[in-house]
């Protein structure tokens, strides 16, 4: 399972992503739309191969500045959340489309 590259878990009423997600070092696509996720694990930025993240339709109200410090990240979908604070440092995200 540690070789998993694409994880899709939309519409599953997830309340959070497990901290163990960092045990998927080759993950390039994370799609978890329409759940009840409120925050990302602190280790989330350790997913260095991540290119596409769909967190749309969740319950995020804020994201920390370093949440998306992932150099190869190309797509971040955060629509339909409750974001009040999005203090994201995009210096590392040079490949965003």
C-alpha positions, -999 to 999 in steps of 0.1 A, spaced: 0 0 0 29 24 5 33 25 -33 -1 41 -37 -1 70 -61 -38 80 -63 -62 81 -33 -98 89 -39 -122 90 -8 -149 115 -16 -184 114 -1 -174 92 29 -182 115 58 -145 116 68 -138 140 97 -101 140 93 -72 126 73 -52 102 94 -17 111 104 -6 79 88 -12 95 54 25 104 54 32 67 50 22 71 13 54 88 0 45 83 -36 10 98 -34 5 122 -64 -33 126 -63 -54 131 -32 -91 135 -38 -113 137 -7 -141 161 -17 -175 163 1 -164 150 35 -164 167 69 -126 173 71 -117 204 92 -79 204 92 -49 188 76 -24 167 96 8 187 105 28 162 85 8 168 53 36 188 37 58 157 39 39 143 9 66 156 -15 52 138 -46 18 153 -43 7 171 -75 -31 173 -72 -52 179 -41 -90 181 -41 -103 192 -6 -135 208 -20 -167 206 -1 -153 200 34 -153 221 66 -120 239 65 -122 273 82 -85 280 82 -53 265 68 -18 271 82 8 290 62 29 259 55 1 235 47 9 234 10 47 238 10 50 211 -16 72 220 -45 56 198 -72 20 208 -63 1 217 -95 -36 218 -84 -53 227 -51 -91 227 -51 -106 243 -19 -139 255 -32 -170 251 -11 -153 253 23 -157 278 51 -123 294 48 -119 325 69 -81 324 71 -59 312 42 -24 323 51 -7 301 26 29 306 17 30 299 -21 67 304 -26 73 267 -27 43 261 -51 60 272 -82 42 247 -104 6 257 -96 -16 257 -127 
